[in-house]
Amino acid sequence: METKTVGSYPSTDIDVLIIGTGLAGLTAAIECLRKGHNVRVLERNADINTAGDMYFMGLSATRFFKHWPEMKAEYDAIGLHDAWIETFKHSGEQMIKPLRVADRLKAQGLDPGTPPGTFQMRPLVYKMFVKQVERLGVNVEFGRRVVDYFEDSSKNKAGVVCDDGQRYEADVVIAADGVGSKSQKLVGGQVRARSSGRAMWRAAFPIENLDKDPEVKEFFHMIDGKHPIVRTWLGPSTYALTLTRPDTMIWIMNHDVTGTEQESWNATIDYDEVLKGMDEMPGAGWSPMFKRLVKCTPPKTIINFELLWRNPQPSWLSPNARVVQIGDSAHSFLPASGNGATQAVEDAVTLASCLQIAGKENVSEGVRAHVRTRFVRNACAQKLGFSNAELLQETDWEKVKLDPRRAAPKLPSWVWGHDPEAYVYANYDNIVDGMKKGIRLEDDERVPPNYPPGYRYEPWNIEQIMDDMRAGKPFELGPGNWD
């Protein structure tokens, strides 16, 4: 099917209720509107949270911008153009000299003209999405705290109840309200979070704070004074990233839990705690220059974000398929995966497309087709995140000296090469037919894999992975081409 811009699709008359204004929820609102659905959004807070630092936005998630010229122009404007990258040991020894990201991609056998994705500033990306929602006049109701989800199979409807007792109803409810969504009770129970024993110190602040220490300002300079640069710092059982932009300095460091972390963007700490933690890390000690960077961080800026592991969630659907989870509600990712934002956007684009093809009379079919399209792919992306985390935390520097690609997380083509909208339009009929016939997705030769070719999904859990690693067994992604 040919894809079209906003206003080109006829109305489906499908009433869509979206809970949450994270990246998944905002994308769902925008794309559902483009596909002709009626959209209403509920947000528990008084406004949309645009705080944060940086994350990786994959190419598979940003392809849909071609339908939104204003967003594409703004995304291109805020992106990291001609960015560079440099790699150090945690001690400060340079291991890979500064190179253009395009050159590093070429060394990994990738096309620098179509990079797998880019590091982006979370606040800038969120503000871009918020502007688009406002331009479109999407109905967003703030201060609506959802306490329960329900489904009425006799009416083919679903809905939510807010803390003041007000009820909302729609043909389909999209639970994009993140980890701990109240939809879990209806969908089939909360997947238990397990402490990884790790957390992330994260900080983003105006670049002028580096004026406090001229030597730090010089060390963390941009290339030629104008090109942003990502610096990676890899050490025993830890890793860190810095990003220097014209207006912003960002640093992130992985560390053992300290007791003050939370799974929250509001858990700020003082830099003294970070410096103490760096001194207690294994190895020969952290680079003094990195410590001085930490000291330049303004108060109430450093977030101590706990990293919790969750096994793949077995169900994202209510019994009648009128409530569906997307983004972190359905699958949470470790930061090292570089996949959380990407898969959230992919979810939203896929679901909007499935509903448009299915039509109002077949909403449940469309929702089930969406889950069939997304489940194996997300389980594989989650597993890849564990693999990348291990790579970053346990770098083999002798091998890196021989082959710098060994210091780079996997950016496989089955992730970034995917086009979620085109995939749905090309395969929807066969996906639904296989679903109705009870054919396992991996056995349906009519549907090309959007996961590692040759992979056959088998349930896995992080407990077994950790037990194997403690026993000295190497981490195995499983059969198939994961590259």
Salt bridges, closest charged atoms under 4 A:
GLU31 OE1 - ARG34 NH2 2.78
ASP53 OD1 - ARG202 NH2 2.73
GLU74 OE2 - LYS131 NZ 3.08
ASP76 OD2 - LYS72 NZ 3.09
ASP82 OD1 - ARG100 NE 2.97
ASP82 OD2 - HIS227 ND1 3.30
GLU86 OE1 - ARG231 NE 3.07
GLU93 OE1 - LYS89 NZ 3.78
GLU141 OE2 - ARG40 NE 3.56
ASP148 OD1 - LYS185 NZ 3.51
ASP164 OD2 - ARG144 NH2 2.53
GLU169 OE2 - LYS155 NZ 3.21
ASP171 OD1 - LYS157 NZ 2.70
ASP171 OD2 - LYS360 NZ 2.60
ASP211 OD1 - LYS217 NZ 2.78
ASP213 OD2 - ARG292 NE 2.92
GLU215 OE1 - ARG292 NH2 3.12
ASP247 OD1 - ARG245 NE 3.78
ASP256 OD1 - ARG198 NH1 2.36
GLU263 OE2 - ARG310 NH1 3.02
ASP279 OD1 - LYS291 NZ 2.40
GLU280 OE2 - LYS276 NZ 2.70
GLU346 OE1 - ARG374 NH1 2.73
GLU346 OE1 - ARG377 NE 2.69
ASP347 OD2 - HIS331 NE2 2.53
ASP347 OD1 - ARG374 NE 2.67
GLU365 OE1 - LYS436 NZ 3.42
ASP396 OD2 - LYS399 NZ 3.97
GLU398 OE2 - LYS401 NZ 3.70
ASP403 OD1 - ARG405 NE 3.02
ASP419 OD2 - LYS66 NZ 3.70
GLU421 OE2 - ARG34 NH2 2.58
GLU421 OE2 - LYS35 NZ 3.02
GLU421 OE1 - HIS67 NE2 2.76
ASP433 OD2 - LYS437 NZ 3.12
ASP433 OD2 - ARG446 NH1 2.75
GLU442 OE2 - ARG440 NH2 3.22
ASP443 OD1 - ARG456 NH1 2.48
ASP444 OD1 - ARG446 NE 2.90
GLU463 OE2 - ARG192 NH2 3.56
ASP467 OD1 - ARG470 NH2 2.67
ASP468 OD1 - LYS473 NZ 3.89
ASP483 OD1 - LYS410 NZ 2.57
